[in-house]
Amino acid sequence: MCPYLQVGWLPPPTDSLLAMLICTVITINLIARMASTDNAAFGALLPELVAGWKPLRDKPEESPEGTLRALWFLAANERRPVERCRVGPLPALNDAAYARLNELVRQRVDGVPLAHLTGRQCFMGLEMLAGPEALIPRKETEILGYASLDMLRAAVAESGGAAVIDLCTGSGNLALALAHHEPAGRVYAADLSPSAVELARRNAVHLGLQYRVAFHIGDLFTPFDQELFVGKVDLVICNPPYISSQRVVAMPLEVGSHEPHLAFNGGPFGVSLLNRLIAEAPRYLRQGGWLCFEVGLGQGAHIARRLESNTAYCEIRSCSDADGNPRALLARRS
């Protein structure tokens, strides 16, 4: 056997090999020191974030640790939703990035929503753009999203295609998620806020769905009051504002001071738009089409009774959260 192939053999040292070995050792030591520094910085900043932490029921995906990791990636110029920051190594930060991280932590403690800082939010498996122009998509709205997707898929299976109208579209999260998950759906969406519609259109481009969803500016059904839609829509979906005006003033800082009131202020009793939605939807739904919408905590039973007493609807379904609270209602057109 050739002696140079024996286990444990090393070639005789040369100047170039020695230099390479020295550089490798230096690099390993540098990486170890940087990792140690990063761990110390993470440990130092986490208590500050925890001390100012105000957990929100409707943002269960956020935690102090996950938030700090998301801000860490952002300081390294990587925009990620918090769900994509939970595992894996953190990027190395230089002095300027550390300074930026400290400022980001301060802003978060002061109440700026995490999704406004990162500019990203996950919804129904899609990574979407987020900003102050529209309500940040919530996990609870996925209850409505997946229930509506089931209705859409059933309509497509029946006729090969389906028309969907998404009202109060906001960032476009529901409209775009349905278009992504069911390519045979023809999706149209509208919002009263021009800035929200602009964000929705950016989201469509971001997700490569700009030719699959048409966005309009207008009040509820106003943009769709035409022959193309009247009596021909398979599915109307809506995540309307349903918080009463009195409760709006008592909302957490990061919601009341940073998200658009138009997106959640539902009037004196929180049902102004819900009442309009129930009354106006039958004009646009085909026979057997579905109206699907989100309701606030404590509203489900009352709104379900209103639907049951309305002869325009013949079948009412309720979708609840993990605690048994009705959060979405589905009503079939008579």
N, C-alpha and C positions, 0 to 999 in steps of 0.2 A: 504494500500500500504506500502511496506517496505520503511522505511525512507531513507535507503541508496541508493534507486533508484531515489530519488527526484532530479530534475534539480538543478545544482549548488552545489551538495554535493561533498566534497573532503575528502579523508581518512585522519585520523589524521597523522601528520608528524612523520616520523621515521628517524633514522640516515641515513639509506640507501637511503630513498626517498629524504631527504634533500640534500644529497651528489649528487644525480642524478640531482636535480633541479639546484644546483650550477654549475655543469659541463655543463648543457644545456645552462644556461645563459652565461657562459664564452665562450662556443663555438659560440653562436650567435654573441656575441660581437666581437670575433676574426674574424669571417667571414665578419662581417660588416666593420671592420677596413681594412681587406685585400681587400675587394671590393672597398673601398674608395681609397686605395693606388693604386690598379690596374687602376681605372678610372683616377686618377691623372697622372699616368705614360703614359696611352694611350693619354691623352690630351696634355702631354708634348712632346711626340714623334711625334704626327701627324703633327704639323707645320714644323718640320724638314723634314719629308717626302714630304710634300706638296711643300716646298721651292725648293727641288731638283727634283720635279716631271716633267717628260717629257712624256706626254701621246702619245701613238702610235695608229694610225688608225687601225692597224691590231690586236690590243689586246684590244678590247672594254670592255672585261670582267674585266679588271684591273682598280682600282681606288685607291687613296691614303688610304681611309678607309679600303677597302677590302684587300689591300696589307698589311697594318699594322696588320690586324686581322690574315691573313695567316702567317705572320712572328711571331706573338704572339703564335699561335698554334705550330709553328715549334720550338720556344724557349722552349715550354713545351713538346717537343719530339713527337709531333703529325704532321705528314706530310699530308697536305691537299691541294688540288687545291683551287684557290681563290674562285671558285663558291661554295665550301662547307664551306666557312668561313663567309658568309655574315650575318647570323643570329645566335641567340643563345648566351648563356653566354660564356665568355672567361675563360680559365682555370687559376687557381691561379699560380703565379710565385714566386719562391724563389729568393734570391739574385743572385745566379749563373745564373738562367734563365733570370733575368732582364739584367745582363751583356751580356748574349748571344743575347738577343733581341736587345740591343743597337748596337752590332756588326753587326747583320743582317740588321738593318736599314741602317747603314753606307754602307754596301756592296751594298744594293739596290740603294741608292742614288748615289753611284759610278758607277752604270751602270750594275751590275750583274743582269741578267734577273730573275724575280720572280720564274719562273718555274725551273731555275737551282738551286735556293736556296731551294725550297720546294721539288724538284724532282718529281713534279706531274703536270699534265695538263689534262683538260677534253677535249674530242673530241667525238662528236656525242653520248653523253650520257655515254661515258666510261671514267673511271679515269685511265690515262696512266702514265707510267714513263717518265720523261723528263730529258735531260742532254745535255752537250755540244757536244755529239757525233753526233747529228742530229738536223735538224731544229725543233724548237718548233711548234707543230701543231697549226694552226691559225683557228679562227672562219670562216674566209672567205673560207677556204678549205672545210668547211662543205657544201657549195653550191655544189661543185663537188661531195662530198661524198653522199649526199642525191639524187642527180640526177643519179649517178652511181648505187645507191641502187635500184632506180626505174627500171633501165634497167636490173639489175641482177634479180630482182623479176619477171619481164616480161619473161626473158629467162627461169627461173625455172618453171614458170607456163606453158610455152610452151612445155618443154621437160622433166621436172622433175629434172633437174640439170643443172649446168652451170660452165664453166671453166673461171677463171678470172686471168689476169696477172696485177700486180701492179708494175710499174716501178718508179725508184727514190723513193723507199719506205720510206727512212729515218727511223723514229722511228717505222714504220709499222702501223701508225695510220689509213690510208685508208684501207689497206688490212685486218687489224684486225677488224675494224668497220664493213666492209662488211661481213666478216665471222661470226661475232657475230649476226648481224641483219638478215642474210639469211643463215641458217645452211646448205641449200642444195647447196651452192656455193663451188666449189673447187678452193681455192685461192693460187696463187703462186706469190712471190714477189722477187724483186732484187734491189740492190743498188751497186754503184761503190765503196762505202766506207765500208771497213770491220768493222769499229767501229760503223757505223750506223746500219749495219746488226746485230751486236752483241746486240745493244740496242733494236732493233726490236724483236729479239729472247727472250730477257728478258721480253719485254712487252707481248709477246705471253704466256709465263709462268705465268706472273703476272695476266693475264686475263683468264687463263685456256684454251687457244686456241692453245697450242703448237702442237697439233696433227691435227689442222685444216688448218694451213697456213704453207707453205714451203718457207723458205727464202734462197736466193742465193746471192753470191757476183759476180758482173759482170757489164759490160757496156751495158746499155739499154737492147736490146733483146738477147744479146750474150748467157746468160745462158739457153735460151729457143729455141735455134736453133737446134731443134731435132723433130723427127716425131711426138712425143706426142703432140706438140703444133702447128706446121705449118699448117695453114688453119683450125684449130679446136677450136680456142679460141672464146668464146662468148663475152667477154668484156676485153678491154685493158684500164686501167686507169693510169693516171700519173699526179703528181704535179711536173713539171720540174723546174729547175732553169730558171727564165725568166727576171732577172734584168740585165741591160746592165752593162758592166765592168766599164764604166765611173761613173755610179750611185752608184756602190758598195762602192767606196771610200768616198762617201758623206752620207752613211747610218748612222742612229742613232748609238750611241756608243754601246748600249746594243745588237744591231744586228751585226754590222760590227766587233766588237771586241770580241764577245762571241759566235756567232753561226757560223757554218762551211761555208766558202765561197763557197765550192763545191755545197752546197745545194741551192744557190740562184744566183750565177754568171752565167748568160746566154750568155756570150760572148760579142763581141763588140756592137751588136745591141739587145741583150737579146733574140734572137730567134734561136740560133744555135741548141739547143736540140729540140726545137719545130719543126724545119724543118726536122730533122732526124726522129722524132716520126711520123710525118705525112707520110713521105716517106716509113718507114719500117713497120708500123703497118699492112698494108693490107696483107702482107705475112703470118701473124699469125691469122688474124681474119677470121672466117668462113663467108660465105655469109650471110648478115643480121646482123652480129656482130657489136658491137659499140666500137668506140674509144672515150674516155672521158678524157679531160685534163683541167687543170687550165691555165688561161692566166693572165698577169699583167694588171694593169690599162692602158687603151689606146691601148691595143693590140688586143682586141676582134674583131673589125670590119675587120682589115687587115688580121688576121689569118683566119677568117670566109670566106673571099673572096678566100684565097688560097685553102681552103678545097673545096669550090664550083667549082673551076676550075680543081680540081683533079678528073679524071674519076673513081678512085678507090672508091669514096664515092658518095652516092646518096641522102642523107638526112642530113642536117646540122641543129642543134638546138643550141640556145644560152641561157645561164642561167645568170641572172643579180643579182647584190646585191641590197640592199635597196635603193641605190641612182641611180639605173638604169644602172650601169656600167656592161658590160659583164665580168664575171669572170670565166666561164666554158663553154667549147664548146663540143658538142657531134656530132660525125659523124658516119653515118651508112655505112658499107661495101657494095659496089655494088654487 
